[in-house]
Amino acid sequence: MQSRHEPSSPPFLPSSTPRAEFPPGVRPAIRRMAGYVPGEQPQDKRYIKLNSNENPYPPSPHVIASLHEAITDGLQLYPDPLANRLRDTAARVYGFPRENIIVGNGSDDLLTMLMRTFVDPGDRVAFPTPTYSLYDILVAMQEGQVVTVPYPPDFSLPPALAEVGAKLTFLCHPNAPSGILHPLAEVEALARTIQGMLVIDEAYADFANEQALALVHRYPQVVVLRTFSKSFSLAGMRVGLAFAHPDVIAELMKVKDSYNVDRLSIVAATAALEDYAWMRQNVAKIRATRTRLKAALRGFGYLVYESQTNFVLAREPGVRQEGLYDGLKAHGFLVRYFSAPDLADCLRITVGTDEQIDQLLAALHELRRSA
């Protein structure tokens, strides 16, 4: 009798028979591509997480109270497929009609909708690099053609981006992973000259000195994305907004999943907008801590870019930071290390609370002294 711990013999083909690709029928584009690798998400509390640009402060008490009320009734029902209560609230807060807004399961969902709507196999999709690495993945899924325009060393907006002639152009504003904010006048000049659609990904805009949302009023080819994951402290709820011309929103509505945002996420995001002042208060704390973190890292000898986000990118030119990343992890701190050649001498550090940053800096001082 076979033991319950002994695996049954799989139906292997004889060694002389070539094994077909498995699973069968996978699109070649999917088989070739590598998936997006998010920041490490440990399931225990041993680490201080400064690797995924989450907000260290909790969401508004109004959000928590609204969720408590919502969870007692209605979960057996589908959510509003259009999330109209959230759209109406966002319309009041940001000064747009409802028809200019669509809700997504995070801004990543909105990026996927844009790819489905505008990109056929072989179509060009452009963006400056290095930037958010999900863009590459989404283009590969759609079998589009990636056209990258390298950033110069100072991460200024490359003029060649407007000359690509892409169906879609993505601009992360402020950029990740540099944290650099392009001057709004330069972004508007890009909007005026671009041939296809310009998607301005403003995941970190609430931490910045300027925002590009008003360009939607002036340029019908501009789409601006926002997320509740960063400034509103709702990364766990997965909610994003896209602002665009009503005709663009109507096309995006055709390709979104039927019920792409759940009932509780709609409630949480609506309540977060209703207590906008709470978000601004937390953003002010993070901006103050960001200033202190940048100064301390420069004191260690790092080149630190002028971040307009809730993270900083620290570079030690020519010195790989993987060992320091591992050392910080051993001390209980998770930061982000990128092995790509143009970022291997960098660490990206999320701005935590003052206490968390003090502890990180103490560990960093110890590791660098013993190196």
Secondary structure, DSSP 8 states (H G I E B T S, - for coil): ---TTS--------TTS----SSTT--HHHHH----------SSSSSEE-SS---SS---HHHHHHHHHHTTS-TTS---TT-HHHHHHHHHHHT--GGGEEEESHHHHHHHHHHHHH--TT-EEEEEES--THHHHHHHHHT-EEEEEE--TT----GGGGGS--SEEEEESS-TTT-----HHHHHHHHHH-SSEEEEE-TTGGGSS---TTHHHH-TTEEEEEESSSTTS-TTT--EEEE--HHHHHHHHHHS-TT-S-HHHHHHHHHHHHTHHHHHHHHHHHHHHHHHHHHHHHHTT-EE----SSEEEEE-TT---HHHHHHHHHTTEE-B---STTTTTEEEEE---HHHHHHHHHHHHHHHHH-
